Amino acid sequence: MKKKAGPELAPKRLETTPCPDCHRGFIRGVFHTMPCFTCFGVGRLQDGAPLKDDDAKVLLRMACNDLQDENRQLRRQIAELKSGEAGRGYGAGGSRYHGD
């Protein structure tokens, strides 16, 4: 079923490119760091123009969500490694160092 009216059900991923002047949103001077004049501190451009504030917020939230999902996945993998070792440690040869 296609939606015909109203707002989008899910936000779209914006097609952006890194800013050619700063690549990170900030320009480092000799004695100071300040926001880039090309991208206004976002670090990304959409069709060669800086992102609108609302688009930048959505892009930032999506990036945070992606990093949180990756963090959860890595924590899950670590937990599986810990439980799957059957008592083996993480030291050399699987030994556990207790400081004795």
C-alpha positions in Angstrom: 0.0 0.0 0.0 1.5 3.3 -1.0 1.0 6.3 1.1 -0.5 9.2 -0.8 -0.7 12.2 1.7 0.9 13.4 4.9 4.4 13.3 6.2 6.9 10.5 5.4 6.6 7.5 7.7 10.4 7.2 8.0 13.1 9.8 7.4 15.1 9.4 4.2 18.8 9.2 4.2 20.2 12.4 2.7 22.7 12.2 -0.1 25.6 14.3 1.3 29.3 14.8 0.5 32.1 15.7 2.8 33.0 19.4 2.9 36.0 20.0 0.6 37.3 22.8 2.8 37.3 21.2 6.3 36.1 17.5 6.1 35.1 17.7 9.8 33.1 20.9 10.3 35.9 23.0 11.9 38.9 24.9 10.6 42.0 24.9 12.8 43.9 28.1 12.8 47.2 28.7 14.5 45.7 29.8 17.8 42.0 28.9 17.4 39.4 26.5 16.1 36.3 27.8 14.5 33.3 26.5 12.4 33.8 26.1 8.7 32.4 29.0 6.6 31.4 26.6 3.8 29.3 24.0 5.7 28.6 26.1 8.8 30.2 23.5 11.1 28.3 20.4 9.9 31.1 18.9 7.8 28.7 17.8 5.1 27.2 19.4 2.0 24.1 18.6 0.0 24.4 19.4 -3.7 27.3 21.8 -2.9 25.3 23.8 -0.4 25.2 23.7 3.4 22.5 21.6 5.0 19.4 23.2 6.5 19.2 23.0 10.3 16.4 20.4 10.3 18.3 18.2 7.8 21.5 18.5 9.9 19.6 17.4 13.0 18.1 14.4 11.2 21.5 13.5 9.8 23.1 13.7 13.2 20.4 11.6 14.9 20.7 8.9 12.2 24.5 8.9 12.7 24.1 8.6 16.5 21.6 5.7 16.0 23.9 3.9 13.7 26.8 4.2 16.2 24.6 3.0 19.0 23.5 0.0 17.0 27.1 -0.8 16.2 28.0 -0.5 19.9 25.2 -2.9 20.9 26.3 -5.4 18.3 30.0 -5.3 19.5 28.9 -5.6 23.1 26.8 -8.7 22.1 29.8 -10.2 20.4 32.0 -9.7 23.4 29.3 -11.3 25.7 29.2 -14.3 23.3 33.0 -14.6 23.4 33.0 -14.5 27.2 30.3 -17.1 27.6 31.6 -19.4 24.8 35.1 -19.8 26.3 33.9 -22.3 28.9 36.1 -21.0 31.7 39.1 -20.0 29.6 40.6 -16.6 30.2 41.9 -13.9 28.0 45.6 -14.2 28.9 48.4 -16.0 27.1 47.3 -19.6 26.5 43.9 -18.8 27.9 45.2 -18.4 31.5 43.7 -15.9 33.9 46.0 -13.6 35.8 44.9 -13.1 39.4 47.9 -11.1 40.6 49.2 -13.8 42.9 
